[in-house]
Amino acid sequence: MLVKNVFNLEGQRIMASNSYERVKLDRADQRILELLQVDGSLSNIELADKIGLSPSPCSRRVKALEDSGLIQGYRAHLDARRLGLDLLALIQISMDRHTPERFDNFEAQVTACAEVLECYLITGQSADYVLKVLVEDMQAYQEFLLGTLTRIEGVSGVHSSFVMRKVLDRTAVAIPKFSRN
């Protein structure tokens, strides 16, 4: 689902959605995606062996999935605690005005912050955004909050919650079962 920024006559942002063209997958494509989500470092030979294809067709399928935009890249999943990043915060942000300029400026500012892992524009809450922020400790959080976040023009409210325990950290997307036509 593609969500576009759309504004009403008062300049308030509303959402409109256009559907992406759904990529049609067969069982081999589905299996490739499942396996690569678990281990993106699989060689083409290992991947081909696991799905029962020869390497050339397997490679062509992976390339087609990459070219379609379905596979957006490959990343290493790091252990944040071993890097000394022990404090995970979920922060709700309220904006003083709901104008395109305010939202664009805020989004540009938080995108530049390495501490911000995720940022979502939300509805249905008293906040406008939810951020997922990872820092070393409470001192680093305070520095980020007071030195960066609250200094962004338009931020009118900040409500922080701190993660006590990670229950689930899933990055793999559940792949719908549908057939190639």
C-alpha positions as CSV (number, residue, x, y, z in Angstrom):
1,M,0.0,0.0,0.0
2,L,1.4,3.4,-1.0
3,V,0.4,6.2,1.3
4,K,0.7,9.7,-0.2
5,N,0.7,13.0,1.6
6,V,-2.6,14.8,0.6
7,F,-3.8,18.0,2.1
8,N,-7.3,19.5,2.4
9,L,-8.2,23.1,1.6
10,E,-7.1,24.3,5.0
11,G,-3.6,22.8,4.4
12,Q,-4.1,19.9,6.9
13,R,-2.5,16.7,5.9
14,I,-4.9,13.8,5.2
15,M,-4.0,10.5,3.7
16,A,-4.9,8.9,0.4
17,S,-3.7,5.5,-0.7
18,N,-2.9,4.0,-4.0
19,S,-2.2,0.3,-4.2
20,Y,1.1,-0.8,-5.5
21,E,0.8,-3.5,-8.1
22,R,1.0,-6.7,-6.2
23,V,3.9,-8.9,-7.2
24,K,2.7,-12.3,-8.3
25,L,4.6,-15.1,-6.7
26,D,4.7,-18.8,-7.1
27,R,5.8,-21.3,-4.5
28,A,9.5,-21.1,-5.4
29,D,9.4,-17.3,-5.2
30,Q,7.6,-17.5,-1.8
31,R,10.2,-20.0,-0.5
32,I,13.1,-17.8,-1.8
33,L,11.6,-14.8,0.1
34,E,11.1,-16.8,3.3
35,L,14.6,-18.2,3.3
36,L,16.3,-14.8,2.5
37,Q,14.4,-13.1,5.3
38,V,15.8,-15.6,7.7
39,D,19.3,-15.6,6.3
40,G,20.1,-12.9,3.7
41,S,23.7,-14.2,3.4
42,L,22.8,-17.5,1.8
43,S,24.8,-18.1,-1.4
44,N,22.8,-18.6,-4.6
45,I,24.0,-22.3,-4.6
46,E,22.7,-22.8,-1.0
47,L,19.4,-21.1,-1.8
48,A,18.9,-23.0,-5.0
49,D,19.6,-26.3,-3.1
50,K,17.1,-25.4,-0.4
51,I,14.3,-24.7,-2.8
52,G,15.1,-27.5,-5.3
53,L,16.1,-25.3,-8.3
54,S,19.4,-25.2,-10.2
55,P,21.5,-22.1,-9.5
56,S,20.8,-20.2,-12.8
57,P,16.9,-20.1,-12.5
58,C,17.3,-19.4,-8.8
59,S,19.6,-16.4,-9.5
60,R,17.2,-15.1,-12.2
61,R,14.3,-15.3,-9.7
62,V,16.2,-13.5,-7.0
63,K,17.2,-10.8,-9.6
64,A,13.5,-10.4,-10.7
65,L,12.4,-10.1,-7.1
66,E,15.1,-7.4,-6.5
67,D,14.2,-5.6,-9.7
68,S,10.5,-5.6,-8.8
69,G,11.3,-3.8,-5.6
70,L,10.0,-6.6,-3.4
71,I,13.5,-7.3,-2.1
72,Q,14.7,-3.9,-1.0
73,G,18.2,-4.9,0.3
74,Y,20.2,-7.1,2.6
75,R,21.3,-6.1,6.1
76,A,23.2,-7.4,9.1
77,H,21.1,-7.6,12.3
78,L,23.2,-6.2,15.1
79,D,23.1,-6.9,18.8
80,A,22.6,-3.4,20.1
81,R,23.4,-4.4,23.7
82,R,26.9,-5.6,22.7
83,L,27.4,-2.1,21.3
84,G,26.4,-0.5,24.6
85,L,23.0,0.6,23.3
86,D,20.8,-0.4,26.3
87,L,17.9,2.1,26.3
88,L,15.1,1.7,23.9
89,A,12.4,4.3,24.0
90,L,9.1,4.7,22.2
91,I,8.3,8.4,22.0
92,Q,5.0,10.0,21.0
93,I,5.4,13.4,19.5
94,S,2.7,16.1,19.2
95,M,3.0,18.9,16.8
96,D,1.7,22.5,17.3
97,R,0.3,22.8,13.8
98,H,-0.7,20.3,11.2
99,T,0.8,21.9,8.1
100,P,2.8,20.4,5.3
101,E,5.8,22.5,6.2
102,R,5.7,21.5,9.9
103,F,5.5,17.8,9.0
104,D,8.1,18.0,6.3
105,N,10.6,19.9,8.6
106,F,10.0,17.4,11.5
107,E,10.5,14.4,9.2
108,A,13.7,15.8,7.7
109,Q,15.1,16.6,11.2
110,V,14.4,13.1,12.7
111,T,15.6,11.4,9.6
112,A,19.0,13.0,10.3
113,C,19.1,11.6,13.8
114,A,21.1,8.3,14.1
115,E,19.3,7.5,17.4
116,V,15.9,7.3,15.6
117,L,15.4,3.8,14.3
118,E,11.8,4.2,13.1
119,C,9.4,7.1,12.7
120,Y,5.7,6.8,12.0
121,L,3.1,9.4,11.3
122,I,0.0,8.1,13.1
123,T,-3.7,8.7,13.6
124,G,-6.1,7.8,16.3
125,Q,-3.9,9.0,19.2
126,S,-3.2,12.3,20.9
127,A,0.2,12.3,19.2
128,D,1.1,12.9,15.6
129,Y,4.2,10.7,15.4
130,V,5.7,7.7,17.2
131,L,9.5,7.3,17.2
132,K,11.6,4.3,18.2
133,V,14.8,5.6,19.6
134,L,17.9,3.6,20.8
135,V,20.6,5.1,22.9
136,E,23.2,4.1,25.5
137,D,21.5,5.1,28.7
138,M,19.2,7.6,30.4
139,Q,21.9,10.3,30.2
140,A,22.2,9.9,26.4
141,Y,18.4,9.9,26.2
142,Q,18.2,13.1,28.1
143,E,20.8,14.7,25.8
144,F,18.9,13.6,22.7
145,L,15.5,14.7,24.1
146,L,16.6,18.1,25.4
147,G,19.4,18.8,22.9
148,T,17.7,17.6,19.7
149,L,14.1,16.5,19.8
150,T,12.5,19.3,21.7
151,R,14.5,21.8,19.7
152,I,12.7,20.8,16.4
153,E,10.4,23.6,15.4
154,G,6.8,22.6,15.9
155,V,7.2,19.9,18.6
156,S,4.7,20.8,21.2
157,G,4.6,17.6,23.3
158,V,6.7,14.6,24.0
159,H,5.6,11.4,25.9
160,S,8.3,8.7,26.4
161,S,7.9,5.1,27.3
162,F,10.9,2.9,27.9
163,V,11.1,-0.8,26.9
164,M,11.6,-3.0,29.9
165,R,11.9,-6.3,28.0
166,K,11.8,-7.2,24.3
167,V,9.1,-9.8,23.8
168,L,9.3,-10.1,20.0
169,D,11.5,-8.5,17.4
170,R,10.4,-9.8,14.1
171,T,11.7,-8.3,10.9
172,A,10.4,-11.1,8.5
173,V,7.2,-10.2,6.7
174,A,4.5,-12.9,6.6
175,I,4.3,-13.7,2.9
176,P,0.7,-14.0,1.6
177,K,0.0,-17.3,-0.3
178,F,-1.1,-16.4,-3.7
179,S,-0.3,-17.8,-7.1
180,R,1.4,-16.5,-10.2
181,N,-1.0,-16.2,-13.1
